[in-house]
Amino acid sequence: MKKFRVGIIGCGGIANVAHIPGYQALAEKGVEIAGLCDIRPEALKNTLKKYPMDVPTYDRFGKMLKDKTIDAVSVCTPNNAHEPATVASLRAGKHVLCEKPIARTLGEGRRMAAAAKRCRRKLMIAQNNRWGAPQQAVKRAVDAGYLGEIYYARAQCLRRREIPGWGNFISKEIQGGGPMVDVGVHILDLTLYLMGFPKPVSVSGCAYTKFGNRTGVIGLWGQWDPKKYTVEDWSAGFVRFASGASLTIEASFAANIEKPTFDAWLLGTKGGAQVREGRIFTEEAGTLWDRHPHGLPEKVNTYHREIELFVETVREGKPVPVPAEEALITQSIIDAIYKSAEIGREVRIR
C-alpha cells in the first residue's frame, strides 16, 4: 500500500489532542506524519517531547509545502491563519483537513472553498462531533423518516465558567469571535447536519460580554487577562430557513447556569430527538413513547474517526464528509449572528 504522508501546520492543543494521535493510529494502514510546522519553537519542542518522531520541522508552512512527497496537510492554526495556510497548501497540490471553524469570516471561507475547487483538491473541515454513536444513530433515524418533517431545532453549547485561560481564544482579531465561533460552531454544525443543511434566509442575534472583561471572575480553566478580552462570553441566535423551519442556538464561555450543556433537540411531525443521548420521542398507537438506543459502541473516538474519514476520502476518491460548502452555511449563520448583535436587528442571508 502506498504511503499516505501528512504535514501538520500548527502544533498547539488540537494538533496534539486530535490530529497527531489520529494519524498515528493509522500507521498500520500506511499513514505517516511527514513534517511539523509552527512559528513557535517551544510548540515544536513540546510536540516532539510528547510524540517522539524523526521528522523535519519548519517555522513557516511555505517551507514544508515544498516537500512533494506530502499528500495532505492538517491545518491546526488559530483561525486567522486558516485561509493563508489552507490556500497555500491547496496550491501546492495538497489535500487539506482544516480545523473548525472554516475561517474567521464567510469571505475567508469562500476563498478557501474556491481554491479547493480551482486546484481540484479535497478540503474537509474538522467537525468531529458528527461521528459519535448517538449522533449517528439519530442521523440514521432522521434519514429513515422517523422524525418526519423537522420544523424546529434547539442547539446549546454552554459553559458556566470555562473561559480558556490559554492561547488566543479571547482575541477577536485572531479568532473572529468568542464562544459562538469557537464551540458554538460544533453544535451548530451537528444540528444543521441532522436537519440536512437547510438554506438559512435570516438571522437575529445577540452577543454579550459580562464576565470576560472583569477582574475577580472565577476561571475553572485557568485565569485570563481581562484587559485582552475582546470577544463575547455569551451569544445566541434565531435562524429562519427557506423551508420554513427555524433554529435557536446559544453558546457561552461564562454564564450563571447550573452546569455545562452540549446538546441539540430536534422537533419533527412524527417524532422528536434529544441528540446527545440519541433518544427519540413519538406518539404511536394512542401512546407517547420514549425510545432509547441499545447496542451502540460504548465509546467512539470522534477525533480518530474524523482523521480516518479524511484519509479514506483522499485515498479512495470519496465525497468529502464535511465539505467546505456546508461549513460556509454554518459560517454564514455565525457571521449573521454577530452582525445582528452589532446593528440590533435581523440580518438577511443571501
Phi, psi and omega in degrees: 000133180295138178297145174246108188255132188236139172254145180249120176255111184099113185245044177270208188300311186291328176296318183283329181277322190242302192289309182298308178295331178295315177290321180296330178293345180255019183301322181291345177262015175083017179265132180216148176277128187252352180182152178236138181226134173198143179285350182255114180303325183292329178292317177296317179298314181294323180294316180290334175289321180283321181233081181301125178203148181265084181225155176294150175238150185223149176260356176218137185291335178300325179292316182294324185290348176287345178286105184287350179276351179280125182273324188210164183225141168259122177264110185239030183275172166302162188300328184291346179256001181300311183297306182298320181292319182291312181298318178297320180294317179297317179296331178278003177088015180263146168280153188228132165252110184254135178298154176288157345291172181303324180193183177288327185221165178297321180299315178298317180296321179297321178293325176294314180297320179295322179295320179298318180293316181294322182271355180056049178233157180281136172231114179243139178259136188280090175244081189289340185290350175292336197262005175294153183299313178297321180297317179291327177295318177295320179300317179296321179294318178298312182296332179277357177087011183296332182266349183072217178279119177277113185252348180206146176217148175235128182235133181224132170226092191241133174243148182275308177212058182239060171283126180299124180267016182220170174066208187246019189293342183260009182253115178294324181299321183274318187263334182095347181170186183258234187298329181295317182277336184272308183244330177300329179300330179295307184286330177293314178301313181300316182293316178297321177301315180290331179276352182087022179050065175295158182280118177284142179240336178203153182219136170241126186224165174218153179213136183227147170238100185242347184232319189297330182263015179250152173271158176081008178272133181296134177241102181288342178249032181094160182270147179243172179266108182302332181290339180259004184278110185238014180245171176285158170247357172213137173209155181209157179211151173240123188243133172252141180249159180300332181288346186101348177287165178215167184209143169243144178223141177229140178215139179213150166266327183212132179196153178276079179234168183291313186203161178298150179222132171225101186196165175219149177235134179246133177246121180234169183287337178255335182191166176238167182216142168253116198285318188302322180257358178072026182274144179234139183239125184222171171236116182217143176052041178071020184222145172271130184240140169248119183250135181241140179286149177228151175077012177284154175305135183296322182213124176245124175281099187292333176294314179296321179295321177301313179297316180300316179296321179298313180298315179299320180301315181287312184296319188256003179066030181281161174299146181292126183296325176233082185287158179302326182300322176288320179297329178292325175297314178301314182294325179297324178290315180297314178302319182291325176299313180295319180294315179299318178297325182288317185264348175078027177205170181296147180242133175276145176246127180244000000 
